[in-house]
Amino acid sequence: MTQAIKFGTDGWRGVIARDFTVDNVARVGEGVARFLLSEERLKLECYRRWRATPADPERGVLIGYDMRFMARQFAQVLAQALRRHRIPVRLAPEPVPTPALSYGVVHHRAALGLMVTASHNPPEYLGVKIKTELGGAAPPELTKLVERLTPERPPALNDDELDDGPFPTVDLKGPFLERVKALIDAKTLQRANLRVVVDAMYGSARGYIAQVLEELGIPHITVRHGRDPYFGGHGPEPIRKYLTPLKAVLRAEAKRLKRGRGRARSLLVGVVTDGDGDRVAAMDENGEFVDPHRCFALLLDYLAGVKGLRGKVVKSFTLGDMAFKLAELYGLPVDEVPVGFKYISEKLLTDDVLIGGEESGGIAVKGHIPERDGVLMALLLLEIVAHHQKPLSELVDGLMRRVGDHHYDRRDLHLEERVEVVEKLKRAEPKAFAGKPVVRIETLDGVKLRFEDGWLLFRASGTEPLLRLYCELSDPDEVQRVLDEAERFARGERALL
């Protein structure tokens, strides 16, 4: 039976050689080609919302790819499918981060961008993201049309069409880094005594942040900048349990700096990007994880409080409550949206948005593309440390004193019945959970149980067979206790009380 092509929270993804095959990628390429040439495309509601006219297919399509197994070869399959319809195609000559591809679409005035990546997913996955001519994630009505136009069988291809054919190439790195450098305060970065550890997690953003730091003369060390399609045996996701190499280097560097005269005052900080460079997280000088919730809060506080910028705050349903508290402090409106950066991208295109972000570390800011950008956000986090001339740990502590303690963690459970668990919880409408009274239930995306001091969310992943459990509370030990109870309930080991 022919496999249906479905775009989830951010693109179509599948396991290499099982779902993500040459035939299925060729089908997606054919669907994209038919989309670009269709009359229906011109009638999509999203273009009216954006006050934009669909770009002419003759402007062509830019195709990028990440560091995963056979990513370049799959990109060539997409390119060939488009070329069969005489749609101009330009291919990245090397792996690129997704934000570089997204910016390239705008910079080169292309009709569309395709990124071959599975982002943070485990190494056996690959996928395709669609980027509109405005540089943002494709909205649901656009991807649904692509799905409908995707044929059940792949177009006929000759064997030699899978080789390194003479596809024109496009420079995506140069223009992107020039844009990033224009958005950061180079003098502030250079004045501070920064010492940076950059972890690329073997992803396609390797060398991007390091190049900017090199040009600015800022001392830095790179971690996991080589090539490893297995990403060390786990998904290239910037979460605490996968950042042991970054932590080890930071702690070793901290000891070295303390031994050296006059260097102990260096502002040591670590930044990390995910597999395709659109997510960010950080570590302080002690090797303590600074999760995306705190990164988002630091960025919002800096943009509004130091730079005096205004605009709406857009947060995903899974991003923590510090966003609400800081927005209230600065008198900024807040919109909360379902998981999937396409919903934040939509707001960036239609509203006056200062910052938009999600729990996973995808963050976008005013004045840039409507797309998450881990490279730019990492450099802005360094700029925050440089501006305040304080260690990152002190900045986080100061933030907590102003908005209250917020501690967060997430668990991913491999459960085939993940949707059933969420539906069961919706029907039950518990009055209490894990001994904590439930003051409100929210169902924007999954089921969120609101407590007096935080929340617990059950949500089925849109890209992997996972039930995700998210929790934010004022006490870190309480976070783990509540997650323990949530896991027991999800596995059928504990009934609702």
C-alpha positions in Angstrom: 0.0 0.0 0.0 1.3 3.5 -0.9 2.4 5.5 2.2 0.5 8.7 2.7 2.8 11.8 2.9 1.8 13.9 5.9 3.4 17.1 7.1 3.5 17.4 10.9 4.4 20.3 13.2 7.4 21.1 11.0 7.7 19.2 7.8 7.4 15.6 6.6 9.6 13.1 8.4 10.3 9.4 8.4 12.8 6.7 9.2 15.5 6.4 6.4 14.9 3.4 4.2 11.6 2.6 5.7 9.5 5.7 5.3 12.0 8.2 4.0 13.0 6.5 0.7 14.1 7.7 -2.7 10.6 6.9 -4.1 8.8 8.9 -1.4 11.1 11.8 -1.6 10.6 11.9 -5.4 6.8 11.9 -4.7 7.2 14.9 -2.4 9.3 16.7 -5.0 6.6 16.0 -7.6 4.0 17.3 -5.2 5.9 20.5 -4.6 6.4 21.0 -8.4 2.7 20.6 -9.0 2.0 23.0 -6.1 4.2 25.7 -7.6 2.5 25.3 -11.0 -1.1 25.0 -9.8 -3.8 27.6 -10.0 -5.0 26.6 -6.5 -1.8 27.9 -5.0 -2.7 31.4 -6.1 -6.0 31.2 -4.1 -4.5 30.2 -0.8 -5.8 32.2 2.1 -2.4 32.6 3.7 -1.2 35.0 0.9 -4.1 37.3 1.6 -3.3 37.3 5.3 0.3 38.1 4.5 -0.6 40.7 1.9 1.7 39.0 -0.4 1.6 37.7 -4.0 2.9 34.1 -4.6 6.3 34.2 -6.2 6.7 33.2 -9.8 7.9 29.6 -10.1 10.5 30.9 -12.6 12.3 32.4 -9.6 13.2 28.9 -8.8 13.6 26.8 -5.6 16.6 26.7 -3.3 17.4 23.4 -1.7 19.5 22.9 1.4 20.3 19.8 3.5 21.8 18.9 6.9 24.6 16.5 8.0 22.4 13.3 8.1 23.1 10.1 6.2 22.4 10.6 2.4 20.9 14.1 3.0 22.7 15.5 -0.1 21.5 12.6 -2.3 17.9 13.0 -1.2 18.2 16.8 -1.9 19.3 15.8 -5.4 16.2 13.6 -5.8 14.0 16.6 -4.9 16.0 18.8 -7.3 15.5 16.3 -10.1 11.7 16.1 -9.5 11.5 19.9 -9.8 13.8 20.0 -12.9 11.5 17.6 -14.7 8.9 20.4 -14.7 11.5 23.0 -15.8 11.4 24.7 -12.5 14.9 26.3 -11.8 16.7 24.7 -8.9 19.8 25.8 -7.0 21.4 23.4 -4.5 23.6 24.2 -1.5 27.1 23.0 -2.1 27.5 21.8 1.5 25.3 21.2 4.5 23.6 24.4 5.8 21.5 25.3 8.9 17.8 25.7 8.2 17.8 29.5 9.0 20.5 30.0 6.3 18.2 28.3 3.8 15.2 30.4 5.0 17.1 33.6 4.7 18.5 32.6 1.4 15.0 32.2 -0.1 14.3 35.9 0.8 17.8 37.2 -0.2 17.8 35.4 -3.6 14.0 36.2 -4.1 13.3 32.5 -4.8 9.8 31.1 -5.1 10.3 28.5 -2.4 12.9 26.7 -0.2 13.2 23.0 0.6 15.3 21.8 3.5 16.3 18.2 3.8 16.6 17.7 7.6 15.1 15.9 10.5 16.2 18.7 12.9 16.5 17.3 16.4 15.1 13.8 15.7 17.2 10.6 16.2 19.8 9.8 13.6 17.6 7.3 11.7 15.2 10.0 10.7 15.2 12.4 7.8 12.6 14.9 6.5 11.7 17.8 4.3 10.7 21.3 5.5 9.0 23.7 3.2 9.9 27.4 3.5 7.8 30.0 1.8 9.1 32.9 -0.4 8.8 35.1 2.7 11.3 32.9 4.6 8.9 31.3 7.1 7.6 27.8 7.7 4.8 26.7 5.4 1.4 27.1 7.0 -1.1 24.2 7.3 -3.2 25.1 4.3 -0.1 25.2 2.1 1.2 21.8 3.2 -2.2 20.3 2.9 -2.3 21.4 -0.8 1.1 19.8 -1.3 -0.1 16.6 0.3 -3.1 16.5 -2.0 -1.0 17.1 -5.1 1.6 14.5 -4.2 1.1 11.4 -6.4 0.7 7.9 -5.1 3.6 6.7 -7.1 6.9 8.5 -7.9 7.7 9.8 -11.3 9.8 7.6 -13.5 13.5 8.4 -13.1 16.5 7.1 -14.9 19.3 5.6 -12.7 21.8 8.3 -13.8 19.4 11.0 -12.5 20.4 10.1 -8.9 24.1 11.1 -9.5 25.7 14.4 -8.7 24.0 16.0 -11.7 24.9 19.5 -12.9 22.6 21.4 -10.5 23.6 25.0 -10.1 24.7 25.8 -6.6 23.9 28.8 -4.4 25.9 30.5 -1.6 23.6 30.4 1.5 26.3 30.8 4.1 27.8 34.1 3.1 24.6 36.3 2.8 23.2 34.7 6.0 26.2 35.4 8.1 26.3 39.0 6.8 22.7 39.4 7.9 23.4 37.9 11.3 26.4 40.2 11.9 24.2 43.2 11.0 21.8 42.2 13.8 24.3 41.9 16.6 26.3 44.5 18.5 29.9 43.7 17.5 31.5 46.4 19.7 29.7 45.2 22.8 30.9 41.7 22.1 34.4 42.8 21.5 34.7 45.0 24.6 33.8 42.1 26.9 36.3 39.6 28.0 34.3 36.7 26.6 35.5 33.1 26.4 33.0 31.0 24.4 32.5 27.2 24.0 30.4 26.5 20.9 28.7 23.1 20.6 27.2 22.2 17.2 26.1 18.7 18.2 27.5 17.5 14.8 24.8 19.6 13.2 24.8 21.7 10.0 25.4 25.0 12.0 29.0 23.8 12.6 31.4 26.6 11.9 28.8 29.4 11.7 29.0 30.9 15.2 32.7 30.1 15.3 33.3 32.1 12.1 31.6 35.2 13.5 33.5 34.9 16.8 36.8 34.4 14.8 36.1 37.6 12.7 35.4 39.5 15.9 38.5 38.3 17.6 36.7 36.5 20.5 38.4 33.5 22.0 36.4 30.3 21.5 36.5 26.5 21.6 34.4 24.3 19.3 32.8 21.1 20.4 31.3 18.4 18.2 32.1 20.2 15.0 33.1 17.1 13.1 31.0 14.8 10.9 29.0 12.1 12.6 25.7 11.1 11.0 24.9 9.2 14.2 25.3 12.3 16.3 27.0 10.3 19.1 24.1 7.8 19.2 21.2 10.1 20.0 19.2 12.9 18.6 21.0 16.2 18.1 18.7 18.0 20.5 20.0 20.7 22.9 18.6 19.3 26.1 20.5 18.6 29.3 21.0 14.8 29.0 22.8 15.2 25.6 25.2 18.0 26.6 27.8 16.1 28.6 30.6 17.0 26.1 29.8 20.7 26.4 29.6 20.5 30.2 33.0 18.7 30.3 34.8 21.3 28.2 33.3 24.2 30.1 34.4 22.8 33.4 37.8 22.0 32.1 38.1 25.5 30.7 36.9 27.1 33.9 39.7 25.3 35.9 42.3 26.4 33.3 41.2 30.0 33.5 41.3 29.9 37.3 44.9 28.7 37.2 46.0 31.5 34.8 46.8 35.0 36.1 44.5 37.7 35.0 42.2 35.4 33.1 39.9 34.4 36.0 37.7 37.4 35.1 36.9 36.0 31.7 33.2 35.6 31.0 33.0 32.0 30.2 29.8 30.8 28.5 28.6 27.9 26.4 26.1 28.0 23.5 24.7 25.0 21.6 22.6 24.6 18.4 20.7 21.5 17.3 21.0 19.3 14.2 19.9 21.9 11.7 20.8 25.0 13.6 17.4 26.5 14.3 17.3 25.8 18.0 19.5 27.1 20.8 20.3 26.5 24.5 23.2 27.6 26.7 25.4 26.6 29.7 26.8 28.9 32.3 30.4 29.2 33.4 29.8 26.3 35.9 28.5 23.9 33.3 24.9 24.3 34.5 22.3 24.0 31.8 20.4 27.2 30.8 17.3 25.8 29.2 15.4 27.4 26.3 12.7 28.8 28.7 15.4 30.8 30.4 17.1 31.7 27.1 13.8 33.1 25.8 13.3 35.1 29.0 16.8 36.5 28.9 16.3 37.5 25.3 12.9 39.1 25.9 14.2 41.0 29.0 17.2 42.3 27.0 15.2 43.3 23.9 12.5 45.1 25.9 14.4 46.2 29.0 17.8 47.2 27.5 17.1 47.9 23.9 13.6 49.4 24.5 12.0 47.5 21.7 8.3 46.9 21.6 5.9 44.4 20.1 3.9 41.3 20.8 5.3 38.3 22.6 4.3 35.0 20.9 4.9 31.8 22.8 4.1 28.2 22.1 1.8 26.3 24.5 4.8 24.4 25.9 7.0 27.5 26.7 7.2 28.4 30.4 5.3 31.2 32.3 8.3 33.5 32.6 7.2 34.8 29.2 3.9 35.9 30.6 5.4 37.6 33.6 8.0 39.5 31.7 5.5 40.6 29.1 3.3 41.9 31.9 6.3 43.7 33.4 6.9 45.5 30.1 3.3 46.0 29.1 3.5 43.8 26.1 0.7 41.7 24.7 1.0 37.9 24.5 -0.3 35.4 22.1 -0.1 31.7 22.9 -0.1 29.2 20.0 0.0 25.4 19.4 3.3 23.6 19.1 4.9 24.0 15.7 6.9 27.1 14.6 4.6 27.5 11.6 2.1 29.1 14.0 4.7 31.5 15.4 5.9 32.2 11.8 2.3 33.2 10.9 2.2 35.7 13.7 5.5 37.2 12.7 4.1 37.7 9.2 0.8 39.3 10.2 1.4 41.1 13.6 4.0 43.4 15.1 6.0 40.8 17.0 9.0 41.5 19.2 9.9 37.9 19.9 8.4 34.5 19.3 9.6 31.2 20.7 9.0 27.6 21.7 10.0 25.2 24.5 12.4 23.4 22.2 14.7 26.4 21.7 13.3 27.8 18.5 13.3 31.6 18.8 12.8 34.4 16.3 13.1 38.2 16.8 11.9 41.4 15.2 13.8 42.6 12.2 14.9 39.2 10.9 13.2 36.4 8.9 9.9 34.9 10.3 11.9 31.8 11.3 13.7 30.4 14.3 17.4 31.0 14.2 19.8 29.2 16.6 22.9 30.9 15.2 21.6 34.5 15.7 20.0 33.6 19.1 23.3 32.1 20.4 25.2 35.3 19.4 22.5 37.5 21.1 22.8 35.5 24.3 26.6 36.2 24.2 25.7 39.9 23.6 23.6 39.9 26.7 26.4 38.5 28.8 28.8 41.0 27.3 26.4 44.0 27.8 25.9 43.2 31.5 29.5 42.2 32.1 28.3 39.5 34.4 28.5 35.7 34.3 25.5 33.9 32.8 24.7 32.3 36.2 24.3 35.7 37.8 22.0 36.9 35.0 19.8 33.8 35.4 19.7 34.2 39.2 18.8 37.9 38.8 16.0 36.9 36.4 14.6 34.4 39.0 14.6 37.0 41.7 12.4 39.3 39.5 9.9 36.8 38.1 10.1 34.0 40.8 11.6 30.5 40.7 10.7 28.6 37.6 12.0 25.0 37.1 11.2 22.9 34.2 11.8 19.4 32.8 10.4 17.2 30.0 10.1 13.4 29.6 9.5 11.6 26.3 7.8 8.3 26.5 7.7 5.8 23.7 4.0 4.8 23.7 2.0 3.6 20.8 -1.2 4.6 22.6 0.0 8.1 23.2 -3.1 9.7 21.6 -5.4 7.6 23.7 -3.7 8.7 26.9 -4.3 12.4 26.0 -7.9 11.7 25.0 -8.5 9.8 28.3 -7.2 12.8 30.3 -9.5 15.1 28.3 -12.5 13.1 29.2 -11.6 12.7 32.8 -11.1 16.4 33.6 -9.2 15.7 36.9 -9.8 18.0 39.9 -6.3 17.1 41.3 -3.2 15.3 40.0 -0.2 14.0 42.0 -1.8 15.5 45.1 -1.9 19.0 43.6 -5.3 20.7 43.0 -6.0 21.5 39.4 -7.2 25.1 39.1 -7.7 25.1 35.3 -7.4 22.7 32.3 -6.2 24.0 29.0 -6.4 22.1 25.7 -4.8 24.3 23.1 -2.4 21.5 22.2 -2.7 18.3 24.3 -3.9 18.6 27.9 -2.3 21.1 30.3 -3.2 20.8 34.0 -2.8 24.2 35.7 -1.7 24.3 39.4 -1.3 27.3 41.7 2.5 27.1 41.2 2.8 25.9 37.6 1.6 23.3 35.2 1.8 19.8 33.7 1.2 19.0 30.0 0.5 15.8 28.3 1.0 16.0 24.5 1.4 13.5 21.7 4.4 14.3 19.4 3.5 15.3 15.8 6.8 14.0 14.4 7.8 10.9 16.5 5.9 8.1 18.3 6.2 9.8 21.6 4.1 11.0 24.4 5.8 14.1 25.8 5.3 15.2 29.4 6.2 18.8 30.2 6.2 20.3 33.7 7.1 23.7 35.2 6.9 24.4 38.9 8.6 26.6 41.5 10.4 23.6 43.1 12.8 21.4 41.0 12.2 18.3 43.2 8.5 18.8 42.9 8.9 18.8 39.1 10.4 15.4 39.2 7.8 14.0 41.6 4.9 15.2 39.4 6.6 13.9 36.2 7.0 10.5 38.0 3.3 10.5 38.7 2.5 11.5 35.1 4.6 8.7 33.7 2.9 6.1 35.9 -0.5 7.4 34.7 0.6 7.4 31.1 1.8 3.8 31.4 -1.4 2.6 33.0 0.3 2.0 36.4 -1.7 4.7 38.3 -5.3 5.7 38.0 -6.4 9.3 38.3 -7.4 10.2 41.9 
